[in-house]
Amino acid sequence: MPIPKLFEGCLSLPVISAPMFLASTPTMVIENCKAGIVGTFPAANQRTSEGLEAWIIEIKSALKAYEQSTGGKVAPFGVNLIVHKTNPRVNADLDILIKHKVPLLITSLGAISDVVDAIHSYGGVVFHDVVNARHGKKAMQAGVDGLIAVSTGAGGHAGSLHPFALIQELRAFFDKTLILSGCISTGAEVAAARCLGADFAYMGTRFLATKECQINEKYKNMVVSSSAEDIIYTNAISGIPANFIKQSVTEAGFDLANLPTPDGFDIGAEMTDEEERDQNNKIIAKPWKDIWSAGQGVSGVNEIISIADLVKKLITEYQQALSIK
């Protein structure tokens, strides 16, 4: 199971902390990388391309200073870019990633060979989100270095295939790096992902309940108190099938038994902070900001701790799982 040289000799665990819209920040990325796992964030978490550049500079500077002061080696970081026609910042953001030679690019909603080639030009690595074999083959043709198998139960935009089936289908034709996403909250589950044939585990929901995550405390406590049954998979909220916490959906005024039919998807609209109001002048709840996402892996989240302590716990659980005979 191959992994790019970028990741060799600098990881404490085969884990990527997934980029979470409106949740992942430079602080989270820095703490993840210092702890030896790959830290990432969505480009759209910064509301301008100039802000994105400032974040990248902040992360690179902090990680360099940490290496110089400790003599240790940090894990690489990555940025998620939604490569979709409704994202007005694709080209501007991509130029910034190239300028600063961001080690890892994670693309979503589109695999474009020109984008892959641009990142490869300076030695960067490109992973791409897929939910089925058809998408995986398109991404492979675009030249990506890795496929992120987003299986059923994953937080955010998710697929509908069982991880066993999805990994098997992708590995049948893809001999590069495979990353498994969906319901991974413990070190034992990281080990299980490896046993299935994945090279990395992709963890998002578990990192929502960390001290460094910028979401509010109510959201964090809702993640901790929820179970898999409290998660709903629907395209009614964002226009693309995704997992959300039922309580946040109902508190936003939706009837779970009568959800609306989506009228499309617009990443540009999601990336703005502008308020929208209905015909009664009531503020319309926005996906991610007011309606909160999490995966079925909430079942494995029972406390809010620091990223450093979480990674230590994951390492212990991972090693214990590997020692079982």
N, C-alpha and C positions, 0 to 999 in steps of 0.2 A: 504494500500500500504506500505509494509515493507521496511525499510532501515536498513542496518547494524548498530550496536551500535557505530561503528567507527565514524559515522557522527552525532551522537546525541549531541545537545547542543553546537555546534561549528560553525554552518553555518549561514550566513546572508541571503543566498538565496539557493534554491535547484538547484545549477548550478555547473557543472564541466567544467573547461576550458580545452578543448580538446588538446591532444598532437599533435603538428603540426611539421612535418618533416622539419628540417633546420630552424624552426622559434621559437619554444618554448625553453626557456633557464631557468637556475636557477633564474635569476632576475624575470622573469615572474611568475614562480612558487611561489616564496617567496611573491611577491606582491599580487598574487591571494589569497594565504592562509591567509595573514595578513588581507585582505579585507573580508574574510569569505566565500570564495568559493574554491572548490577543484582545486588545481593547478597540472598540469601534464606535462610531456615531454617524447618524445620517447628516448629509450636507444640509438638508432642509431644516435641521434644528437651529441653524443660524439663519436669521431672516434675510440676510444679504450676502452676496458673494464676498464683499469686503470683510464681513464678520466671520465668514468661513475661513478666510485666509488668516485672520487674527487667531482663531482657534488652533489652526494647524501650527502656526508659529509658537503658540503657547505650549502645545503638547510636545513638539520637537525640542523646545528649549528645556522644558522640565525633565524630559527623559534623558537628555544629554547631560544635564547637571547631576541627575541621580547617578548615572553611570560613572561620571567623573569623581563624584564624592564617595562612592561605595566600591568602585572597582568591579562591580557586577555588571551583568548584561540584562537588559530589559527585553520583553517581548515586543514584536512590531505592532504598529497600530494600523487601523484601516478606516476608510470613509465609505459610506453607502451613498450611491448616487442613483436616483430613480431616472432611468433612461426612457422617458416616455414623452410623447409629443405634447402633453399638457404641462410638462415641466418647463417653464420659461427660462430656467437658469442652467440648463444642461451644459451648454457650451462654455459659459463664463466659469462655472464651477469646475468643469473639467480642466480648463486652462490653469486654474489655481493648483489643482492636484498635480498636474504635470510640472508646473513651475517649482513646486516644493518637493517633488519626487516622493509623494506619499507611497509608502511601501505596499499597501493593500487597497485595492478598489473592490467594493462589493456592488455589483449592478443588480437592479431590479426592474421588472416590467420592460425588458428589452435587452437583448444581447447583440451588440453592434461591433463588427470586426474592426472598424476604424478606431473605436474607443479602446478596444483591447490592444491594438497595435500601438496606440499612443502611450499606454501605460507600460507596455513591454519595451518601448524605446529607451527607457532609462533603467530597466531591470525590475520594474514593479510587477506585482502579481494581481490577477483578476479572478475573483470568485463570482458566481452568478446564482441567484435564487431560482429554483425550479420546483414545480409541484407534480410533474409527470415526465415520462420518458420523451414525449414529443418536444417539450420545452428543453429538455436536457440535450437532445440531439442538435437542436438549433444553436444552443449555446456552445456546444462542442465545435460545430462548424465555424463559429465566430472566433474560436481559438482560445477560449477561457482556460485558466489553469486549474479551476476547481468548480464543482457543482455543489450548491447548498440544497440538500434534499429537504424541502419544507413539507413535512408530513402532517397528517391530521393531528389536531390538538395543539399545534404551535400557536404562540401568541402573535398578534398582528395578522397580516395577510397570510393565510395558510392554505394548505392543500387538503385533499380528502382521502389520500391513500395512506394505508398503514405503513409505518416505517420499515417493517420487514419487506413488504412488497416493493416500496419505492427504492430502497437501497439495492435490492436484487435487480430490479429493472435497469437502474442506472449503471451499476457495475457490469452488467452484461455487455455494454458497449463503450464504457468510459474507463480508461486506465490511469487517469490522473487523480488528483485529490478529491475525495468525497467528504462532505461535511453533513452531519445529520442534525436536523432541527425538529423539535416537537416533544414536549413533555419531559425534558431532561432537567432535573432539579437537584440531583445528588451525584456524588462521585461514583456510586455504584452504577448509576445510569450512564455516566460517561464511559465506564468500562463496558457496559452492555452495548453502547453505540460502536465501540471499537470491535467487539465480538461480532457484530452484524456486518462489519466490513467497512465502516466509516473510519476516516483518518482523524477527524475532529468531531467534537460535540459542539453544537451551537446553542448557547443558553441565553435566553432573554428574560423570561418571566422571573426567574430566581434572582436576577440582579435588580429587579424593581424594588424588592424589599431589602435594600442596603441603605446604610446611612448616607452614602455619597450621592445616591440617586436624587434628582431634583424634583420628582413628583411630590405632591402634597401628602401629608401624613394620613389623611382619610383614604387616599388611594392605596398607600402602602398597607394600611391596616385591613383594607378590603381584600388585598391579595393574600395576606396572611390568614384571614378568616374564611376565605372561599375554598370550595372543593371543586372537583371536576364538574359536578352537576350544576355549578353556578356559572358555567361558561356557556355562551351561546355562539354558534357559528352561523353567520348570516352575511349576505351582501347588501342588506337594507341600510346599513349605517354609513359605509364608505363607498359603496358602489362595486366593491370587489369583495369576495368572500373572506371574512376575517373573524377572529374570536374576540368577544367582548365579555366583560363581567355583567351578568344579568342585572344586578342591583343598580349599576350605573346607567344601564339602558332604561330601566323603568323610572329612575329618578329624573331622567331627561325628558320624561313624558311619553315614552313609547309603550304601546301595548304589545307584549311579547307574543300574544296570540294573533295579532293583526298588524304585523310590521309592514311598512310601506314598500312599494316596488321602486327600486332605485332607477334614476334617470341618467345614469352614466357615472363616469369617474373623472375627476379633475384635480390633479395634484397641485396645480397652481392655486386653486381655491383653498386647499387644505394648508398651504404654506403661508397664507396670510393671517394676520391677527384681526382683520376687520370683522365686526359683528354683523350678522345677518338677522333680520327681524321678519316675523310672519305678518299676516294681514291684520293681526290684532296688536301689532307693535311689540310682540314678545320676542326676546332674544332666542334665536334657534340654537339649540345645543350642537356643538361641533364634534365630529369624530376625533378621538385621541385627546382633545383638550377637555371636553366635558363628558364624553362617553369613553370609558376607560377599557383598554385592551389588556388581556392576559391570556395565557394558554392553560390547557388542562393540567399542566405541571404545577399549578397552584397547590395541588394536593400535597406536594413535597415541600411547601414553604410554610414554616411555622414560627419564624422569628425574623426580626429586623436587626442585622448585624453589619459590621463594616466589611468592605470588600476584602481587606487583608485577612480578616478572620474567616470569611466565607471561603476564600481560596484554600486556606489551611485546612478547613473542614472537608472540602471537596477532595483535597489530596489524601487525607487520611481515609476517607470512604473509598476512594479509588484504589488505594493500595490494599485495603482490606478485601475489597471485592476481587482483586487479582490474586490474592493469596488463598482464596477458597478453592479447595480441591474436591 
